[in-house]
Structure formats: C-alpha cells, structure tokens
Amino acid sequence: LGVVTFIGFLMLSMDIQADIYKYVDTDGRVFYTDKPPHKKYRNVFQDKTKRNTAALRLLWRNKKRYTGIIAAAAHKYRLDADLIHAVIRAESAYNAKAVSKAGAVGLMQLMPATAKQYGALSRTDPRQNVFAGARYLKYLVGLFPKNLSLAIAAYNAGENTVKRYKNKIPPYPETQNYVRKVLKFYKKRNV
C-alpha cells in the first residue's frame, strides 16, 4: 500500500511525462513501469503531453485544410480572417463534423435557423458553414459596433440575449468563458 500511495502522490503532485503501466502478478505483487515488458500490464495513467500533442497536430492540420475557405469568407464579408479562425477554434477546434449538445453543427457550429438565414443549405459542408457563419458574424459586428466582445457574446448566446442584458455580456459562465476564449485566440493571431 505504501508504494501505491507514493505513486498516487507522485502522479498528483507532478507533471508525469510518460505513460504509467501496472501489473499484478499471481502472488498479488504490484509492479509499475513506463515500459511494460509484456502485454499483461495495463495503462493506469496516460501522459497528458502525448494527448495534447496529438490533438494539436490534428488542430493545425485541419486549420491548414480550411484556411483558404476562411480567407475567402473573410474577404467577401470584410472580416479579419483571424477573427473567423478564433471563432472556429473556440466553436469546433476545426472539426467540420462537430455537433454540440444543442444541435449546432460544423466548423462554426451553426444552428438550423441561423444556417438557413445566412445561406448554408448544408451545415456539414465546410464552405457553406464558414460562409454562413462569417456572414452572421459580420452582421453581429455591425449590430454591436465598436464592441467586439458583445458581437462574440451574441454569436454564443444570441443577439436578443445580449440586448436583454442592456448590451452587456450576459451573466452566463459559458458565454463569459466563450468571449474570453475567442478574444484570447484572436489576440494571439496564431490560432
């Protein structure tokens, strides 16, 4: 029990940068290693940096895949492409097949009515999704001139919600976090 407690303490108190595997032999002895010598070892802790690295690689690959579409939509609707990138990263992390619990779909997470209103016949088509989302974002930027935070809040919570709170970011943690996240990505300009 002392070794198990010590390893648990180590896993909680430091950034482990290796997978940890556990094996219990027939006598009940417990063995831990980062390099299992046989297949009876079971992974009990996965290195966060490996997961993060794989996720970042996928994000960058998808970003590159959709950059042309984003640039075209930015040009057409006179928006900063970096703003569209920031919204997409916050909404779907460049996953064109993303579907939210609420039913929003695609790169810019469009709801059916928004997609239809802004010209996307297929929410799952990346080009239609980005163009409709950019068009909607352009509308919101115009609706809340000189206050990008409100436009971003409206993209998340809806324009009427922002208006109901007297043109302030609604007091919903999800919306407040969303605005912070998009602005952070936008300010970095390297999303």
Secondary structure, DSSP 8 states (H G I E B T S, - for coil): -HHHHHHHHHHHHS---S-EEEEE-TT--EEEESS-SSTT-EEEE--HHHHHHHHHHHHHHHHHHHHHHHHHHHHHHT--HHHHHHHHHHHHTT-TT-B-TT--BTTTTB-HHHHHHTT-S-TTSHHHHHHHHHHHHHHHHHHSTT-HHHHHHHHHH-HHHHHHTTSS--S-HHHHHHHHHHHHHHHHS--
